[in-house]
Amino acid sequence: MSMQDSEPTQVLHFLATRGARLPEREGDATPISTMELDDMRELQAISTQLIQEGADSLHDAILDASQRLLRSDMATMQVFDVAGDGLKMLSWRGFEDEHIKVFDWVGRDAGSSCAAALRAGARVVIPDIETSDHVVGTPAHPALRLCGIRSAQSTPLVSRSGAMLGMITNHWRAPHAPGERALLLIDVLARQAADLIDRNNNEQHVALLAREAEHRAKNMLAAVQAVVRMTRAETAEELRTAITGRVNALDNVHRLFVQANWSGADLRTLIAGELAPYRQREDRNATLSGPDILLAPNTAQAVSMILHELATNAAKYGAFSAFGGHVRVDWVRRDDGVLVLRWDEGGGPAVTPPAKRGVGTKVMESMVRGQANGAIRFDWRPEGLLCEFSLPVS
């Protein structure tokens, strides 16, 4: 059954079982009253309206419905701020703009009905703020007076899983305590409002994930295309091997992104993964030394490609090509937020500077140039290559 079909029926069933006295048979002495029928029709109309509302107007529609149902002078709707453990204002009715600004954000310990309801995890009714222990003597007391509030009720919006979503609050300019039937009506509204808000949040989250996936796929494709364009070889097999190695390096760093929920990649893990095939051999050695650093995706991709080129070169011509060869990788983060990584080879064949810049060198220089304030240098020492590069990481 769709929500469009089920919600109005649920509204009627809820009110009938919680308050209205429906006739069980013809001639029953306690028929449903005209007021009760009016309440049901109002809720059914509200239910239909809320289902049809778009995401942008849903909150306003819920707030208007609460004000109509409780016939309040003022009303507010707030969203729960998980990080701040408080309530953030979404919409309001009946307030002066300069006065309501005081309640843009309400902490759990504030002296208001919404804060009290947040602490209790249940509805709080304050018939008169001038005699309420929740309000009197708190900083919120004069602010509530300034807004013209004398009484209030706050009903939490809670998801089916029990998560706090927000708060509906109604205010009156005179002492007032909503009756049982009025509170039953707001309960029905709060339940449907919470369901719709939760569904809308989930839909927005799915849409956001889809956009992020599309963006990441485009970035990955662009990176692969760049690798293919930069790769040169004398034979088709050499070209295939070179492209495969570079694409695998990109794939490895993307696996780290997934593990970190796309927040980035841990530098030590990235380096260890790139050097793993060489560190497994007893006649080769690689040591790593540096602090824990989480690299942003773009920076991590650049570092991964540079390390791949250095490791490939070491396996062909440098430290990883001879028995007893070793590589030491050190890194630091400077006070200005720049990562400085040092690749130091030793124990391999004697090194002579190359006659010309190879494809690997061009790839590394391209990766560094793609980052603001990046720099790289090569020292082709006889005892082994020393490469040092720097990239911004903060």
TILOMI-502079 format. One record per residue (C-alpha): chain; z, x, y; residue number from 1. Coordinates in steps of 0.05 Angstrom, whole numbers, plus 32768, in hexadecimal, padded with zeros to 4 digits. Last residue first. Example, Ala and Ser with C-alpha at 12.3 -4.5 7.8 and 13.67 -1.06 7.14 Angstrom:
<nubas>
NUBA  ch     z     x     y    i
NUBA   A  808F  8111  7FEB    2
NUBA   A  809C  80F6  7FA6    1
</nubas>
This chain:
<nubas>
NUBA  ch     z     x     y    i
NUBA   A  805D  8398  81A9  394
NUBA   A  8030  83BE  8179  393
NUBA   A  8003  83E9  81A5  392
NUBA   A  7FDA  841B  817D  391
NUBA   A  7FE0  8467  8175  390
NUBA   A  7FBB  8496  8147  389
NUBA   A  7FCA  84DA  8128  388
NUBA   A  7FA0  84FC  80F4  387
NUBA   A  7FB0  8540  80D5  386
NUBA   A  7F7F  8557  80A1  385
NUBA   A  7F93  858E  8071  384
NUBA   A  7FA5  85D8  806A  383
NUBA   A  7F67  85F0  8090  382
NUBA   A  7F77  85C1  80CA  381
NUBA   A  7F46  8589  80DC  380
NUBA   A  7F6F  856B  8114  379
NUBA   A  7F59  8523  8121  378
NUBA   A  7F6C  84F8  815D  377
NUBA   A  7F75  84AD  8168  376
NUBA   A  7F85  8481  81A4  375
NUBA   A  7F92  8437  81B1  374
NUBA   A  7FA2  8420  81F8  373
NUBA   A  7F8A  83D9  81E8  372
NUBA   A  7F72  83D3  819F  371
NUBA   A  7F28  83CE  818C  370
NUBA   A  7F1F  8418  819D  369
NUBA   A  7F4F  8429  8164  368
NUBA   A  7F27  8404  812F  367
NUBA   A  7EE5  8421  814A  366
NUBA   A  7F02  8468  8146  365
NUBA   A  7F16  845B  80FE  364
NUBA   A  7ED1  8440  80EC  363
NUBA   A  7EAF  847B  810F  362
NUBA   A  7ED9  84AC  80E8  361
NUBA   A  7EC8  8489  80A7  360
NUBA   A  7E7D  8489  80B8  359
NUBA   A  7E7E  84D5  80C2  358
NUBA   A  7E82  84FB  8103  357
NUBA   A  7E5A  853B  80FE  356
NUBA   A  7E61  8582  80E5  355
NUBA   A  7EA4  8571  80C6  354
NUBA   A  7EDF  85A0  80D5  353
NUBA   A  7EF0  85CC  809B  352
NUBA   A  7F28  85BD  806A  351
NUBA   A  7F41  85E9  8032  350
NUBA   A  7F4B  85BE  7FF4  349
NUBA   A  7F8B  8596  7FED  348
NUBA   A  7FD4  85A8  7FF2  347
NUBA   A  7FDE  8587  8036  346
NUBA   A  7FCF  8547  805C  345
NUBA   A  7FF3  852A  8098  344
NUBA   A  7FE6  84E2  80B0  343
NUBA   A  800E  84D3  80F0  342
NUBA   A  8018  848D  810B  341
NUBA   A  802D  847E  8153  340
NUBA   A  803C  8434  8160  339
NUBA   A  8040  8422  81AA  338
NUBA   A  8077  83F4  81C4  337
NUBA   A  8086  841C  8203  336
NUBA   A  80C6  8438  81E4  335
NUBA   A  809C  8458  81AD  334
NUBA   A  8096  843C  8167  333
NUBA   A  8096  8472  8133  332
NUBA   A  806B  8484  80F7  331
NUBA   A  8067  84B9  80C1  330
NUBA   A  8036  84BE  8088  329
NUBA   A  8039  84FD  805C  328
NUBA   A  8001  850C  802D  327
NUBA   A  8002  853B  7FF1  326
NUBA   A  7FD4  8562  7FC5  325
NUBA   A  7FF1  8581  7F86  324
NUBA   A  7FB0  857C  7F5E  323
NUBA   A  7F75  8570  7F8C  322
NUBA   A  7F4D  8535  7FA7  321
NUBA   A  7F89  8510  7FC5  320
NUBA   A  7F94  8547  7FF9  319
NUBA   A  7F4E  8547  8015  318
NUBA   A  7F04  853F  8004  317
NUBA   A  7EF7  84FF  7FDE  316
NUBA   A  7F3D  84E3  7FD3  315
NUBA   A  7F54  84F9  8019  314
NUBA   A  7F16  84D8  8038  313
NUBA   A  7F26  8497  8014  312
NUBA   A  7F6F  849A  802A  311
NUBA   A  7F5C  84A7  8073  310
NUBA   A  7F28  846F  8072  309
NUBA   A  7F59  843E  8052  308
NUBA   A  7F90  8451  8083  307
NUBA   A  7F62  8443  80BE  306
NUBA   A  7F4D  8400  80A0  305
NUBA   A  7F94  83EA  8095  304
NUBA   A  7FAA  8400  80DA  303
NUBA   A  7F73  83D6  80FB  302
NUBA   A  7F83  8399  80D0  301
NUBA   A  7FCD  83A0  80E0  300
NUBA   A  7FBF  83A4  812B  299
NUBA   A  7F97  8363  8129  298
NUBA   A  7FCB  8340  80FD  297
NUBA   A  8008  8355  8126  296
NUBA   A  802F  838E  8106  295
NUBA   A  8076  8386  80EE  294
NUBA   A  8099  83C9  80F4  293
NUBA   A  80D1  83E5  80C7  292
NUBA   A  80DE  842D  80DC  291
NUBA   A  80BA  846B  80C4  290
NUBA   A  80B0  849B  8089  289
NUBA   A  807E  8498  8051  288
NUBA   A  8071  84CD  801C  287
NUBA   A  8032  84D6  7FF3  286
NUBA   A  802B  8503  7FB5  285
NUBA   A  7FF3  8511  7F84  284
NUBA   A  7FF8  8534  7F40  283
NUBA   A  8024  84FD  7F24  282
NUBA   A  7FF1  84C7  7F33  281
NUBA   A  800C  8483  7F49  280
NUBA   A  800E  8499  7F92  279
NUBA   A  7FC3  8499  7F96  278
NUBA   A  7FB6  8450  7F83  277
NUBA   A  7FF3  843A  7FAD  276
NUBA   A  7FDB  845A  7FEE  275
NUBA   A  7FC1  841A  800E  274
NUBA   A  7FFA  83F1  7FF3  273
NUBA   A  802F  8422  800C  272
NUBA   A  8010  8423  8051  271
NUBA   A  800F  83D6  8057  270
NUBA   A  8055  83D0  803B  269
NUBA   A  806F  8402  806E  268
NUBA   A  804A  83DF  80A7  267
NUBA   A  8064  8399  8097  266
NUBA   A  802C  8368  80A5  265
NUBA   A  8024  832F  80D8  264
NUBA   A  8040  82EA  80E6  263
NUBA   A  800D  82CB  80B7  262
NUBA   A  8042  82AB  808B  261
NUBA   A  805C  82F1  807A  260
NUBA   A  8041  82EE  8033  259
NUBA   A  7FFF  82D3  804C  258
NUBA   A  7FF8  830B  807F  257
NUBA   A  8007  833E  8048  256
NUBA   A  7FCE  8322  801F  255
NUBA   A  7FA3  832A  805D  254
NUBA   A  7FB3  8374  805D  253
NUBA   A  7F9A  837B  8016  252
NUBA   A  7F5A  8355  8024  251
NUBA   A  7F49  8382  805F  250
NUBA   A  7F52  83C0  8033  249
NUBA   A  7F29  839E  7FFD  248
NUBA   A  7EF0  8394  8030  247
NUBA   A  7EF2  83DE  8040  246
NUBA   A  7EF0  83F4  7FF7  245
NUBA   A  7EB9  83C2  7FE5  244
NUBA   A  7E8E  83D9  8020  243
NUBA   A  7E93  8422  800C  242
NUBA   A  7E86  8415  7FC3  241
NUBA   A  7E4A  83E9  7FD1  240
NUBA   A  7E2C  841C  8001  239
NUBA   A  7E37  8455  7FCF  238
NUBA   A  7E14  842B  7F9A  237
NUBA   A  7DD9  841A  7FC9  236
NUBA   A  7DCF  8464  7FD8  235
NUBA   A  7DD3  8490  8016  234
NUBA   A  7E0C  8469  8036  233
NUBA   A  7E1D  8447  8078  232
NUBA   A  7E55  8415  8088  231
NUBA   A  7E5F  8400  80D1  230
NUBA   A  7E38  83BE  80CB  229
NUBA   A  7E5A  83AB  808A  228
NUBA   A  7E9F  83B8  80A7  227
NUBA   A  7E8F  838F  80E5  226
NUBA   A  7E77  8355  80B9  225
NUBA   A  7EB8  8359  8091  224
NUBA   A  7EE2  8357  80D1  223
NUBA   A  7EBA  831C  80ED  222
NUBA   A  7EC2  82F7  80AB  221
NUBA   A  7F0D  8303  80AC  220
NUBA   A  7F12  82EB  80F4  219
NUBA   A  7EEA  82AD  80E4  218
NUBA   A  7F16  829F  80A8  217
NUBA   A  7F54  82A9  80D3  216
NUBA   A  7F3B  8277  8107  215
NUBA   A  7F28  8243  80D2  214
NUBA   A  7F6C  824B  80B0  213
NUBA   A  7F90  8244  80F3  212
NUBA   A  7F69  8205  8103  211
NUBA   A  7F79  81E8  80BE  210
NUBA   A  7FC3  81FB  80C5  209
NUBA   A  7FC6  81D9  8109  208
NUBA   A  7FA6  819A  80EC  207
NUBA   A  7FD9  8199  80B3  206
NUBA   A  8012  81A2  80E4  205
NUBA   A  7FF7  816A  8110  204
NUBA   A  7FF3  813D  80D4  203
NUBA   A  803A  814F  80C0  202
NUBA   A  8054  8142  8107  201
NUBA   A  8030  80FF  8108  200
NUBA   A  804F  80EB  80C6  199
NUBA   A  8094  80FF  80DE  198
NUBA   A  808A  80D9  811F  197
NUBA   A  8072  809C  80FA  196
NUBA   A  80AB  809C  80C9  195
NUBA   A  80DF  80A9  8100  194
NUBA   A  80C2  8070  8129  193
NUBA   A  80C4  8041  80ED  192
NUBA   A  810D  804F  80E0  191
NUBA   A  8120  804F  8129  190
NUBA   A  80FE  800B  8134  189
NUBA   A  8122  7FEC  80F9  188
NUBA   A  8164  8009  8111  187
NUBA   A  8156  7FF0  8158  186
NUBA   A  8150  7FA9  813D  185
NUBA   A  8190  7FAF  8115  184
NUBA   A  81B2  7FC8  8154  183
NUBA   A  819C  7F8A  817A  182
NUBA   A  81B5  7F5E  8141  181
NUBA   A  81F9  7F80  8141  180
NUBA   A  8203  7F78  818C  179
NUBA   A  81F6  7FAD  81C0  178
NUBA   A  8235  7FC2  81E7  177
NUBA   A  822E  7FC0  8233  176
NUBA   A  8252  7FD9  8271  175
NUBA   A  8220  7FD5  82AA  174
NUBA   A  81E3  7FFF  82BD  173
NUBA   A  81CA  8000  8276  172
NUBA   A  81AE  8039  824D  171
NUBA   A  8185  803D  820C  170
NUBA   A  817F  807E  81E4  169
NUBA   A  814C  808F  81AE  168
NUBA   A  8157  80D3  818F  167
NUBA   A  8130  8109  816B  166
NUBA   A  8116  8125  8129  165
NUBA   A  8154  8135  8101  164
NUBA   A  8141  8146  80BA  163
NUBA   A  815D  8118  8083  162
NUBA   A  8121  811B  8055  161
NUBA   A  810C  80D4  8069  160
NUBA   A  810B  80ED  80B1  159
NUBA   A  8142  80DE  80E3  158
NUBA   A  813C  80C0  8128  157
NUBA   A  8182  80BC  8144  156
NUBA   A  819A  807D  8169  155
NUBA   A  81BC  8084  81AC  154
NUBA   A  81DF  804A  81D0  153
NUBA   A  81F2  804A  8219  152
NUBA   A  8220  802F  824F  151
NUBA   A  822B  803A  829A  150
NUBA   A  81EE  8062  82AD  149
NUBA   A  81D9  8063  82F7  148
NUBA   A  81B7  80A7  82F1  147
NUBA   A  81EC  80C5  8320  146
NUBA   A  8222  80A8  82F3  145
NUBA   A  8203  80CB  82B7  144
NUBA   A  8202  810D  82DD  143
NUBA   A  824A  8103  82F2  142
NUBA   A  8260  80FC  82A9  141
NUBA   A  8232  8132  828B  140
NUBA   A  8260  816B  82A1  139
NUBA   A  8296  814D  8273  138
NUBA   A  82D8  812D  8288  137
NUBA   A  82C6  80E7  8270  136
NUBA   A  8288  80E7  8243  135
NUBA   A  8297  80E7  81F9  134
NUBA   A  82DD  80CC  8204  133
NUBA   A  82BD  808E  8222  132
NUBA   A  82E2  8065  8256  131
NUBA   A  82B5  806F  8292  130
NUBA   A  8278  8074  8264  129
NUBA   A  827F  802B  8251  128
NUBA   A  8263  800B  8212  127
NUBA   A  8253  8050  81F3  126
NUBA   A  822E  8044  81B2  125
NUBA   A  8221  807E  8182  124
NUBA   A  81ED  807C  814A  123
NUBA   A  81F2  80AF  8113  122
NUBA   A  81ED  80FA  8106  121
NUBA   A  8232  8100  8125  120
NUBA   A  8223  813D  8150  119
NUBA   A  81DE  8122  8163  118
NUBA   A  81FC  80DE  8172  117
NUBA   A  822F  80FE  81A0  116
NUBA   A  81F8  8126  81C3  115
NUBA   A  81D0  80E6  81CC  114
NUBA   A  820D  80C0  81E6  113
NUBA   A  821B  80F4  821B  112
NUBA   A  8250  812A  8227  111
NUBA   A  8229  8167  8210  110
NUBA   A  823D  818E  81D2  109
NUBA   A  81FB  8187  81AC  108
NUBA   A  81D3  819E  81E8  107
NUBA   A  81A8  8171  8213  106
NUBA   A  8166  8189  8230  105
NUBA   A  8140  8165  8267  104
NUBA   A  8181  8140  8276  103
NUBA   A  818C  8159  82BD  102
NUBA   A  8143  8149  82CA  101
NUBA   A  8155  80FF  82C5  100
NUBA   A  8170  80FE  830C   99
NUBA   A  8135  811B  8331   98
NUBA   A  8104  80EE  830C   97
NUBA   A  812A  80AD  831B   96
NUBA   A  8137  8089  82DA   95
NUBA   A  811E  8047  82BE   94
NUBA   A  80F6  8061  8281   93
NUBA   A  80F6  80A4  825F   92
NUBA   A  80CB  80D3  8236   91
NUBA   A  80CE  8113  820D   90
NUBA   A  8111  8132  8220   89
NUBA   A  8129  816B  81F4   88
NUBA   A  8166  8162  81C8   87
NUBA   A  8191  819B  81AE   86
NUBA   A  8199  81CF  8178   85
NUBA   A  8171  8202  81A0   84
NUBA   A  8144  8218  8167   83
NUBA   A  8142  81D2  8148   82
NUBA   A  8131  81AE  8189   81
NUBA   A  8137  8164  8177   80
NUBA   A  8107  8138  819E   79
NUBA   A  8121  8108  81D3   78
NUBA   A  8112  80C1  81E8   77
NUBA   A  8132  80A1  8224   76
NUBA   A  8141  805A  823A   75
NUBA   A  8156  8034  8279   74
NUBA   A  816A  7FEE  828C   73
NUBA   A  8170  7FD7  8244   72
NUBA   A  8154  7F98  8226   71
NUBA   A  8167  7FB1  81E0   70
NUBA   A  8124  7F9F  81BF   69
NUBA   A  80FA  7FA9  81FE   68
NUBA   A  8118  7FEE  820D   67
NUBA   A  8110  8004  81C5   66
NUBA   A  80C7  7FEE  81C5   65
NUBA   A  80B8  8013  8205   64
NUBA   A  80D5  8053  81E7   63
NUBA   A  80AE  804C  81A7   62
NUBA   A  806D  8041  81CE   61
NUBA   A  807B  807D  81FA   60
NUBA   A  8086  80AA  81BE   59
NUBA   A  8046  8092  819C   58
NUBA   A  8019  809D  81D8   57
NUBA   A  7FFD  80E2  81CA   56
NUBA   A  7FFE  80DB  817E   55
NUBA   A  7FD4  809C  817E   54
NUBA   A  7FF1  8057  817A   53
NUBA   A  7FD8  8026  8146   52
NUBA   A  8015  802B  8119   51
NUBA   A  8042  8023  8155   50
NUBA   A  801F  7FE3  816B   49
NUBA   A  8023  7FC2  8127   48
NUBA   A  806D  7FD1  8121   47
NUBA   A  807A  7FB8  8168   46
NUBA   A  8058  7F76  8159   45
NUBA   A  807F  7F70  8118   44
NUBA   A  80BF  7F80  813D   43
NUBA   A  80B2  7F4B  8172   42
NUBA   A  80A0  7F17  813E   41
NUBA   A  80E0  7F26  8118   40
NUBA   A  810A  7F22  8156   39
NUBA   A  80E9  7EE0  816A   38
NUBA   A  80F7  7EC4  8125   37
NUBA   A  8140  7ED9  812C   36
NUBA   A  8145  7EB7  8170   35
NUBA   A  8126  7E77  8154   34
NUBA   A  815B  7E77  811E   33
NUBA   A  8151  7E81  80D4   32
NUBA   A  8169  7E44  80AD   31
NUBA   A  81B1  7E3D  8097   30
NUBA   A  81B9  7DF7  8078   29
NUBA   A  8182  7E01  8045   28
NUBA   A  8157  7DC3  8041   27
NUBA   A  811D  7DE4  801D   26
NUBA   A  8133  7E22  7FF8   25
NUBA   A  814D  7E68  8005   24
NUBA   A  814D  7E60  8050   23
NUBA   A  814D  7EA5  8073   22
NUBA   A  818E  7EBB  8092   21
NUBA   A  817B  7EF5  80C0   20
NUBA   A  81A8  7F32  80C1   19
NUBA   A  819F  7F6B  8091   18
NUBA   A  8175  7F4D  8059   17
NUBA   A  8147  7F25  8087   16
NUBA   A  8142  7F5C  80BA   15
NUBA   A  812E  7F8F  8087   14
NUBA   A  80FE  7F61  8063   13
NUBA   A  80DB  7F4F  80A4   12
NUBA   A  80D4  7F97  80B9   11
NUBA   A  80BE  7FAD  8074   10
NUBA   A  8087  7F79  8075    9
NUBA   A  8070  7F93  80B9    8
NUBA   A  8070  7FDA  809D    7
NUBA   A  804C  7FCF  805B    6
NUBA   A  8004  7FBC  806C    5
NUBA   A  7FF7  7FEF  80A4    4
NUBA   A  801F  8022  807D    3
NUBA   A  7FEE  801C  8045    2
NUBA   A  8000  8000  8000    1
</nubas>
